[in-house]
Amino acid sequence: MTDAGESEAPIPDSYWDIDRLATELGAVRSQWRQEQQYHAEYGAEGFPSRANLVKVMNSLCAALFPLRLGPSFVRLHNEDAFVAQTLDTALHRLHAQIRLELLYAVQDSAGPDANAQAGRIMRDFAQSLPTLRVLLDSDVKAAFLGDPAARSVDEVLICYPSMLAIIHHRLAHRLYELGAPLVARIISEIAHSRTGIDIHPGARIGHSFFIDHGTGVVIGETAIVGERVRLYQGVTLGARSFPSDEKGALAKSLPRHPIIEDDVVIYAGATILGRIIIGSKSVIGGNVWLTDSVPANSNVRQAKAQYEVTSRIEVSAPHRVHSLAEGQSGAFADNI
């Protein structure tokens, strides 16, 4: 049934030619693939699935923190059984995605080698999970101690988007180290889309890391962040320049992002660019633009802005002020 006034006349096939569109799109794809062959990173095998990796990450988060990030039926008496079953499923799914990445990066004849390599990656990754849980506990504690609005560590874990981003980063970084950079990058982008926090899986981040609020934070691939570092929303740890090779293509994986030493605080909106060093226990003020290294115990802030304070009554529309203040006590004007 259609709404009143809506035409039920069939749409003529001549409005679009499906066969012609499919043929033309196929030609465009072929042209693109041919042009990209000179620097193709991956071959023609299958591709890791973002949708499947979302499921994997949901399961890994639940297995790491079953009573807080797991399903509602998990209790102390069935916690271990839930973790075992969830990990078994999640690790098998992750193995399949890593295998796809490795097969995609090599010729089909290297399939057995890819299978063995995927197994080694998964073995080492699985053995890392208890250590990663300890590392994440330090991040949760840092958020609780660093934010006066946090009432409990449980609130931090459940409510703070930065914790979701950090959990994803810790897991993705381990996979990146072990030789699954594409799967790791997909995992980091899952967190980015959910939280607005963009942390490249290659970034090295020490324990007790805290991002307050978080939206708009960017941490580049070769950034090194020390221990007990605190960032606020809108902070960028980015690259200042992008060297290129003789063909004009950007050089990959060169150290180009900042090194942030231990116990540094970087306030909202600060932009720190290039391979510079921010010395330990330094404080970088809000909206600072920094492209030079600073020594330990530095306090970097913007020059004080010039401003003028005037009465809001004097600058407001007189008729509005008078109508609002009419019949009010003198205290009203003091609070305008």
Phi, psi and chi 1 to 4 in degrees:
 res  aa     phi    psi   chi1   chi2   chi3   chi4
   1 MET       -  139.3 -179.4  179.7  -65.3      -
   2 THR  -110.4  159.8   60.3      -      -      -
   3 ASP   -67.2  156.2  -65.6  -23.5      -      -
   4 ALA   -57.7  134.0      -      -      -      -
   5 GLY    88.1  -10.0      -      -      -      -
   6 GLU   -83.4  131.9 -178.0  179.2  -23.7      -
   7 SER   -73.1  137.8  173.9      -      -      -
   8 GLU  -104.3    8.9  -63.1 -177.1    5.4      -
   9 ALA   -65.8  137.5      -      -      -      -
  10 PRO   -65.1  148.4   24.2  -33.7      -      -
  11 ILE   -83.3  126.2  -60.3  174.1      -      -
  12 PRO   -61.9  139.6  -20.7   32.5      -      -
  13 ASP   -61.9  -22.1  -68.2  -19.8      -      -
  14 SER   -68.6  -13.3   58.4      -      -      -
  15 TYR   -65.3  -31.2  -78.5    2.5      -      -
  16 TRP  -148.6  149.2   51.8   73.8      -      -
  17 ASP  -112.8   98.5 -175.3  -21.2      -      -
  18 ILE   -59.9  -44.0  -66.8  -62.5      -      -
  19 ASP   -61.2  -43.4  -68.4  -22.1      -      -
  20 ARG   -65.4  -42.7  177.9 -179.7   59.6   81.7
  21 LEU   -62.3  -44.3  -73.3  173.2      -      -
  22 ALA   -62.6  -39.9      -      -      -      -
  23 THR   -65.4  -44.9  -60.7      -      -      -
  24 GLU   -67.0  -40.4  -68.5 -179.9   -1.9      -
  25 LEU   -64.8  -37.5  -74.5  170.6      -      -
  26 GLY   -61.8  -39.8      -      -      -      -
  27 ALA   -65.5  -39.7      -      -      -      -
  28 VAL   -64.2  -43.0  171.5      -      -      -
  29 ARG   -61.9  -43.7  -68.6 -165.6  -55.4  -88.7
  30 SER   -62.0  -42.4  -63.5      -      -      -
  31 GLN   -62.2  -44.0  179.1   66.1   23.5      -
  32 TRP   -60.6  -47.6  167.0 -101.8      -      -
  33 ARG   -64.0  -36.4  -70.4  164.8 -177.6  164.5
  34 GLN   -66.7  -40.9 -177.3  177.9   -0.9      -
  35 GLU   -67.7  -31.2  -69.1  173.4   -5.7      -
  36 GLN   -86.1   -4.2  -59.0  -52.4  -50.3      -
  37 GLN   -60.7  -28.4  -74.5  -55.1  -52.2      -
  38 TYR   -71.0  -20.7   73.8   95.4      -      -
  39 HIS  -135.6   30.8   61.8   76.3      -      -
  40 ALA   -63.6  130.0      -      -      -      -
  41 GLU   -84.6  -29.6 -177.6  178.6    1.0      -
  42 TYR  -130.5  158.8  -61.1  104.1      -      -
  43 GLY   -91.9 -136.2      -      -      -      -
  44 ALA  -116.8   10.8      -      -      -      -
  45 GLU   -77.8 -175.9 -167.2   57.9   52.4      -
  46 GLY   -62.2  171.5      -      -      -      -
  47 PHE  -127.3  140.6 -160.4   77.7      -      -
  48 PRO   -57.6  145.1  -25.2   34.7      -      -
  49 SER   -98.4  123.0  163.7      -      -      -
  50 ARG   -63.4  -41.6  176.2  169.9  175.7  142.4
  51 ALA   -60.0  -42.5      -      -      -      -
  52 ASN   -67.7  -35.5  -73.3  -21.7      -      -
  53 LEU   -71.2  -28.4  -74.4  170.4      -      -
  54 VAL   -60.6  -45.4  166.7      -      -      -
  55 LYS   -62.7  -42.1  -63.4  176.8 -177.4  177.5
  56 VAL   -60.6  -45.6  167.8      -      -      -
  57 MET   -68.2  -38.5  -70.1  -51.6  -59.9      -
  58 ASN   -59.3  -41.8  -71.6  -18.9      -      -
  59 SER   -69.4  -41.0  -64.7      -      -      -
  60 LEU   -66.3  -39.5  -70.9  177.1      -      -
  61 CYS   -61.0  -42.7  -71.5      -      -      -
  62 ALA   -65.8  -37.8      -      -      -      -
  63 ALA   -71.3  -32.4      -      -      -      -
  64 LEU   -74.8  -37.5  -73.7  168.8      -      -
  65 PHE  -131.1   70.1  -61.5   94.6      -      -
  66 PRO   -64.0  -37.2   18.7  -30.8      -      -
  67 LEU   -79.0  -13.9  -67.1  179.2      -      -
  68 ARG  -114.6  -38.8  -65.4  -63.7  173.4  -97.6
  69 LEU  -109.7   -0.1  -58.5 -176.3      -      -
  70 GLY   -88.7  179.2      -      -      -      -
  71 PRO   -68.9  164.1   22.1  -31.1      -      -
  72 SER   -67.6  -20.5   58.8      -      -      -
  73 PHE   -79.7   -7.6   64.7   78.6      -      -
  74 VAL   -74.9  127.7  179.9      -      -      -
  75 ARG  -132.1  173.6  -63.9  -69.7 -174.6  -89.5
  76 LEU   -57.4  -36.2  -74.5  174.0      -      -
  77 HIS   -72.2  -24.1   72.2  -85.0      -      -
  78 ASN  -118.3   12.4   62.4    0.0      -      -
  79 GLU   -61.1  -48.9 -176.6  178.5   21.3      -
  80 ASP   -62.9  -41.5  -71.0  -19.3      -      -
  81 ALA   -64.6  -40.9      -      -      -      -
  82 PHE   -62.4  -45.3  167.1   78.4      -      -
  83 VAL   -60.7  -45.1  169.3      -      -      -
  84 ALA   -61.5  -47.1      -      -      -      -
  85 GLN   -67.0  -42.2 -178.0  178.1    1.1      -
  86 THR   -66.6  -43.3  -58.7      -      -      -
  87 LEU   -63.3  -41.1  -84.2 -178.6      -      -
  88 ASP   -58.7  -44.8 -173.4   54.2      -      -
  89 THR   -68.9  -46.3  -59.5      -      -      -
  90 ALA   -64.9  -41.8      -      -      -      -
  91 LEU   -69.8  -35.6  -66.8  176.1      -      -
  92 HIS   -64.1  -42.5  -85.4   91.0      -      -
  93 ARG   -64.8  -41.4  -73.4  177.0  171.4  173.3
  94 LEU   -66.0  -39.0 -177.4   57.2      -      -
  95 HIS   -57.3  -42.6  176.6  -87.7      -      -
  96 ALA   -63.1  -38.7      -      -      -      -
  97 GLN   -70.6  -38.6  -62.2  -54.2  -53.8      -
  98 ILE   -67.7  -39.1  -68.0  173.2      -      -
  99 ARG   -59.6  -42.1  178.4  178.7  174.3  -84.5
 100 LEU   -61.2  -42.3  -80.2  176.0      -      -
 101 GLU   -60.8  -45.7  173.5  178.0   -9.2      -
 102 LEU   -67.4  -40.2  -62.4  175.6      -      -
 103 LEU   -65.4  -35.1  -74.3  173.0      -      -
 104 TYR   -68.7  -24.5 -157.2   61.2      -      -
 105 ALA   -91.6   -7.4      -      -      -      -
 106 VAL  -131.3  177.0  -61.9      -      -      -
 107 GLN   -74.5  155.2  -61.1  -63.7  -36.3      -
 108 ASP   -57.1  -30.7  -67.4  -15.9      -      -
 109 SER   -66.1  -16.4   59.1      -      -      -
 110 ALA   -92.0   15.5      -      -      -      -
 111 GLY   -54.0  -49.7      -      -      -      -
 112 PRO   -58.5  -39.7  -26.3   36.4      -      -
 113 ASP   -64.1  -39.4  -67.8  -22.1      -      -
 114 ALA   -64.1  -39.5      -      -      -      -
 115 ASN   -62.7  -43.6  -69.4  -23.7      -      -
 116 ALA   -66.7  -41.0      -      -      -      -
 117 GLN   -65.7  -40.6 -173.9 -179.9   -7.8      -
 118 ALA   -61.1  -39.5      -      -      -      -
 119 GLY   -63.2  -41.3      -      -      -      -
 120 ARG   -65.5  -42.6  -71.5 -169.1  -66.1  -91.1
 121 ILE   -60.3  -46.5  -69.8  172.8      -      -
 122 MET   -66.8  -36.7  -74.7  -54.3  -53.6      -
 123 ARG   -61.4  -48.1  177.8 -161.5   62.4 -157.5
 124 ASP   -68.6  -37.3  -66.3  -16.9      -      -
 125 PHE   -64.8  -46.5  175.9   76.4      -      -
 126 ALA   -61.4  -41.2      -      -      -      -
 127 GLN   -67.2  -19.3  -68.2  174.4   -7.2      -
 128 SER   -82.1  -14.7  -59.2      -      -      -
 129 LEU   -60.2  -42.8  -70.3  175.9      -      -
 130 PRO   -60.4  -40.6  -26.1   36.5      -      -
 131 THR   -65.5  -38.7  -58.9      -      -      -
 132 LEU   -66.2  -35.6  -69.9  173.8      -      -
 133 ARG   -63.2  -42.1  165.0   64.4 -158.1 -114.8
 134 VAL   -62.0  -42.0  172.5      -      -      -
 135 LEU   -62.6  -42.5 -171.1   56.6      -      -
 136 LEU   -67.0  -33.8  -71.7  165.4      -      -
 137 ASP   -60.5  -37.6  -74.7  -15.3      -      -
 138 SER   -66.4  -33.6   76.8      -      -      -
 139 ASP   -68.8  -42.4  -60.0  -35.6      -      -
 140 VAL   -61.5  -44.9  173.9      -      -      -
 141 LYS   -63.9  -39.8 -174.1  175.9  179.9 -179.5
 142 ALA   -62.6  -38.4      -      -      -      -
 143 ALA   -66.8  -42.2      -      -      -      -
 144 PHE   -64.1  -44.1  174.0   66.7      -      -
 145 LEU   -73.4  -26.5  -64.6  175.8      -      -
 146 GLY   -92.4   -8.4      -      -      -      -
 147 ASP  -123.6  112.1 -173.8    0.0      -      -
 148 PRO   -64.6  -16.6   21.7  -32.4      -      -
 149 ALA   -80.8  -13.2      -      -      -      -
 150 ALA   -79.5  124.1      -      -      -      -
 151 ARG   -94.6  -17.8  -60.2 -179.6 -179.7 -179.0
 152 SER  -162.5  162.1   68.9      -      -      -
 153 VAL   -67.6  -29.6  -69.2      -      -      -
 154 ASP   -64.7  -40.8  -70.0  -27.2      -      -
 155 GLU   -61.0  -42.1  178.5 -177.4   -7.9      -
 156 VAL   -58.2  -48.2  167.8      -      -      -
 157 LEU   -66.4  -39.8 -174.7   58.7      -      -
 158 ILE   -83.0  -36.5  -64.8  170.6      -      -
 159 CYS  -103.1  -26.3  -60.3      -      -      -
 160 TYR   -84.8  120.1  -76.4   37.2      -      -
 161 PRO   -61.6  -29.0   20.4  -31.3      -      -
 162 SER   -62.7  -31.9   59.7      -      -      -
 163 MET   -68.5  -38.8  -84.0  -47.4  -53.0      -
 164 LEU   -60.9  -43.0 -178.5   64.0      -      -
 165 ALA   -65.1  -40.4      -      -      -      -
 166 ILE   -70.9  -39.1  -67.9  169.9      -      -
 167 ILE   -59.0  -48.4  -67.7  170.8      -      -
 168 HIS   -60.7  -40.6  -80.5   62.9      -      -
 169 HIS   -66.3  -44.3  172.9   72.8      -      -
 170 ARG   -58.2  -43.7  -61.9  -67.0 -169.2 -164.6
 171 LEU   -69.6  -43.9  -63.3  172.6      -      -
 172 ALA   -64.3  -40.6      -      -      -      -
 173 HIS   -62.4  -38.4  179.2   68.2      -      -
 174 ARG   -64.7  -42.3 -176.1   60.2 -179.7  143.3
 175 LEU   -65.3  -37.9  -69.6  170.6      -      -
 176 TYR   -60.0  -44.6 -173.9   92.7      -      -
 177 GLU   -63.3  -36.3  -71.1 -179.4  -41.6      -
 178 LEU   -82.2   -8.8  -68.3  171.6      -      -
 179 GLY   109.8   25.5      -      -      -      -
 180 ALA  -125.0   64.6      -      -      -      -
 181 PRO   -67.7  -30.9   24.5  -34.7      -      -
 182 LEU   -71.8  -47.3  177.2   58.1      -      -
 183 VAL   -59.4  -41.6  166.3      -      -      -
 184 ALA   -61.2  -40.9      -      -      -      -
 185 ARG   -68.5  -38.2 -174.1   62.3 -172.9  -86.8
 186 ILE   -62.3  -41.9  -64.9  171.9      -      -
 187 ILE   -62.0  -42.7  -70.2  171.3      -      -
 188 SER   -64.7  -35.0   71.6      -      -      -
 189 GLU   -74.6  -26.8  -70.6  -55.1  -41.5      -
 190 ILE   -61.1  -46.8  -69.1  168.8      -      -
 191 ALA   -65.8  -39.2      -      -      -      -
 192 HIS   -59.7  -45.4 -177.3 -164.0      -      -
 193 SER   -67.6  -28.3   65.5      -      -      -
 194 ARG   -84.3  -30.8  -70.7 -179.7  173.4  179.8
 195 THR  -119.4  -17.4   66.2      -      -      -
 196 GLY    78.1    7.9      -      -      -      -
 197 ILE  -105.9  123.0  -61.3  169.9      -      -
 198 ASP  -112.4  101.2 -176.2    1.2      -      -
 199 ILE  -117.6  117.2  -50.8  176.3      -      -
 200 HIS   -68.0  139.3 -167.5  -75.9      -      -
 201 PRO   -63.4  -17.7   21.7  -33.4      -      -
 202 GLY   -76.7  -17.6      -      -      -      -
 203 ALA   -63.4  137.6      -      -      -      -
 204 ARG  -101.3  120.6  -67.4  160.1   50.0 -169.8
 205 ILE  -127.8  128.1  -60.3  176.6      -      -
 206 GLY   -76.0 -179.2      -      -      -      -
 207 HIS   -75.3  166.2   69.2   73.6      -      -
 208 SER    57.5   49.6  -57.2      -      -      -
 209 PHE   -94.1  134.8 -179.8   54.6      -      -
 210 PHE  -136.0  128.8  175.2   37.5      -      -
 211 ILE  -114.1  114.6  -54.9  175.7      -      -
 212 ASP   -86.4  129.1 -158.4   -8.1      -      -
 213 HIS    67.8  -72.4  -57.8  -65.6      -      -
 214 GLY   104.2  -33.5      -      -      -      -
 215 THR   -54.6  131.3  -55.7      -      -      -
 216 GLY    88.3    0.9      -      -      -      -
 217 VAL   -71.9  135.3  165.0      -      -      -
 218 VAL  -130.2  126.4  176.4      -      -      -
 219 ILE  -127.1  118.0  -57.3  177.0      -      -
 220 GLY   -77.7  171.2      -      -      -      -
 221 GLU   -57.4  -43.0  175.4 -171.8   17.4      -
 222 THR  -102.6   13.5   62.6      -      -      -
 223 ALA   -65.9  146.0      -      -      -      -
 224 ILE  -124.2  120.6  -60.1  175.1      -      -
 225 VAL  -116.8  128.5  178.6      -      -      -
 226 GLY   -78.2 -159.3      -      -      -      -
 227 GLU   -91.1  146.9  -61.0  174.4   -5.8      -
 228 ARG    58.5   39.6  -61.3  173.2  -60.2  -81.0
 229 VAL   -91.8  140.9  170.0      -      -      -
 230 ARG  -125.0  128.5  178.9  164.2   26.5  128.7
 231 LEU  -117.5  153.3  -49.9 -178.0      -      -
 232 TYR  -114.0  175.8  -74.7   80.1      -      -
 233 GLN   -59.1  147.3   68.2  -89.1   20.7      -
 234 GLY    77.7    8.3      -      -      -      -
 235 VAL   -77.5  137.1  166.9      -      -      -
 236 THR  -120.0  124.0  -63.4      -      -      -
 237 LEU  -108.8   88.3  -53.9 -179.2      -      -
 238 GLY  -119.6 -175.6      -      -      -      -
 239 ALA   -97.2  146.7      -      -      -      -
 240 ARG   -93.1  -34.6 -175.9  177.7 -179.5 -177.1
 241 SER  -143.8  161.8   59.5      -      -      -
 242 PHE  -130.7   94.3  -57.4   93.0      -      -
 243 PRO   -61.5  147.9  -18.9   30.3      -      -
 244 SER  -123.6  159.6   57.8      -      -      -
 245 ASP   -87.2 -172.2   59.3   21.6      -      -
 246 GLU   -65.9  -19.7   63.4  -81.2    0.5      -
 247 LYS   -92.3   -1.0  -65.2 -178.0  179.0  179.2
 248 GLY    90.9   -1.6      -      -      -      -
 249 ALA   -78.9  142.5      -      -      -      -
 250 LEU   -66.2  134.5  -65.4  179.6      -      -
 251 ALA   -68.1  140.5      -      -      -      -
 252 LYS  -101.6  144.1  -56.2  -67.7 -175.4 -179.9
 253 SER    66.3   14.0  -59.3      -      -      -
 254 LEU   -71.9  144.5  -66.1  177.6      -      -
 255 PRO   -61.5  115.2  -22.1   33.8      -      -
 256 ARG  -143.5    3.0   59.9 -165.0 -176.3  -81.5
 257 HIS  -114.9  163.7  -61.3   98.6      -      -
 258 PRO   -68.6  159.5  -18.2   31.1      -      -
 259 ILE  -109.6  119.3  -62.2  172.6      -      -
 260 ILE  -107.8  115.8  -48.7  -61.7      -      -
 261 GLU   -79.6 -178.5  -65.8 -173.2  -19.4      -
 262 ASP   -64.1  149.3  -61.6  -15.6      -      -
 263 ASP    62.1   32.6  -59.8  -64.6      -      -
 264 VAL   -93.4  142.5  170.1      -      -      -
 265 VAL  -117.9  129.8  178.6      -      -      -
 266 ILE  -124.7  117.9  -54.2  176.0      -      -
 267 TYR   -86.1  172.5  -77.6   99.3      -      -
 268 ALA   -56.4  136.3      -      -      -      -
 269 GLY    81.0    0.5      -      -      -      -
 270 ALA   -70.8  141.9      -      -      -      -
 271 THR  -122.2  118.8  -60.5      -      -      -
 272 ILE  -120.9  119.0  -57.8  174.5      -      -
 273 LEU  -123.9  143.7  -57.8  179.7      -      -
 274 GLY    90.4  173.0      -      -      -      -
 275 ARG   -82.0   70.8 -166.1   60.5  162.3 -174.6
 276 ILE  -113.4  167.0   62.7  175.8      -      -
 277 ILE  -117.1  126.8  -61.6  174.2      -      -
 278 ILE   -99.8  111.3  -53.0  -58.0      -      -
 279 GLY   -63.3  156.4      -      -      -      -
 280 SER   -59.9  148.3   61.2      -      -      -
 281 LYS    62.0   21.2  -60.8 -177.6  179.8  179.1
 282 SER   -84.4  157.2  -67.6      -      -      -
 283 VAL  -123.9  122.7  175.2      -      -      -
 284 ILE  -105.9  119.4  -50.5  -59.0      -      -
 285 GLY   -72.3  168.6      -      -      -      -
 286 GLY   -64.0  140.7      -      -      -      -
 287 ASN    64.0   15.1  -63.4  -45.8      -      -
 288 VAL   -72.1  139.1  164.7      -      -      -
 289 TRP  -108.8  116.2 -178.9  -80.6      -      -
 290 LEU  -129.5  125.1 -166.9   58.9      -      -
 291 THR  -128.6   11.0   57.0      -      -      -
 292 ASP  -127.2  148.1  -63.6  -57.0      -      -
 293 SER   -65.5  152.5  -64.9      -      -      -
 294 VAL  -130.2  145.0  -61.4      -      -      -
 295 PRO   -74.0  172.7   26.8  -33.5      -      -
 296 ALA   -60.1  151.4      -      -      -      -
 297 ASN    63.5   26.9  -61.4  -65.8      -      -
 298 SER   -83.8  153.9  -64.9      -      -      -
 299 ASN  -125.8  105.4 -169.8   -9.8      -      -
 300 VAL  -107.7  123.8 -178.0      -      -      -
 301 ARG  -147.1  163.0   59.6 -176.8 -175.5  -86.8
 302 GLN   -68.5  153.3  -73.2 -174.3  -34.3      -
 303 ALA   -61.6  144.2      -      -      -      -
 304 LYS   -62.5  128.6 -176.3  176.3  -70.0 -173.7
 305 ALA   -71.8  148.2      -      -      -      -
 306 GLN   -86.3  130.5  -61.9  -63.7  -43.7      -
 307 TYR  -147.7  163.6   56.5   86.8      -      -
 308 GLU  -127.7  135.8  179.1 -177.4    2.1      -
 309 VAL  -102.1  125.7  178.0      -      -      -
 310 THR  -129.3  164.6   60.3      -      -      -
 311 SER   -74.2  134.2  167.5      -      -      -
 312 ARG   -68.6  -27.2  -70.2 -178.2   63.1 -172.3
 313 ILE   -65.7  -40.5  -68.0 -179.3      -      -
 314 GLU   -68.7  -33.6  -66.2  175.5    1.9      -
 315 VAL   -95.2   -8.5  -60.4      -      -      -
 316 SER   -83.1  162.8  -62.2      -      -      -
 317 ALA   -63.3  123.6      -      -      -      -
 318 PRO   -57.4  -41.9  -23.5   33.3      -      -
 319 HIS   -64.1  -34.7   67.4  -80.7      -      -
 320 ARG   -69.4  -44.9  177.5  175.8  176.9  -86.7
 321 VAL   -62.1  -44.2  173.6      -      -      -
 322 HIS   -65.9  -38.7  -67.2  155.0      -      -
 323 SER   -68.7  -35.3   64.6      -      -      -
 324 LEU   -72.5  -37.7  -71.1  172.8      -      -
 325 ALA   -83.5  -13.8      -      -      -      -
 326 GLU   -61.9  127.3 -153.9  170.7  -84.3      -
 327 GLY    80.3   -2.7      -      -      -      -
 328 GLN   -93.9  160.1  -60.4  -72.3  -23.6      -
 329 SER   -74.4  168.2   65.9      -      -      -
 330 GLY   -62.8  -20.4      -      -      -      -
 331 ALA   -65.8  -24.8      -      -      -      -
 332 PHE   -61.7  -47.7  175.0   85.0      -      -
 333 ALA   -62.1  -32.0      -      -      -      -
 334 ASP   -66.6  -21.7  -65.8  -22.7      -      -
 335 ASN  -107.6    5.4  -67.6  -62.8      -      -
 336 ILE   -69.2      -  -66.9 -179.9      -      -
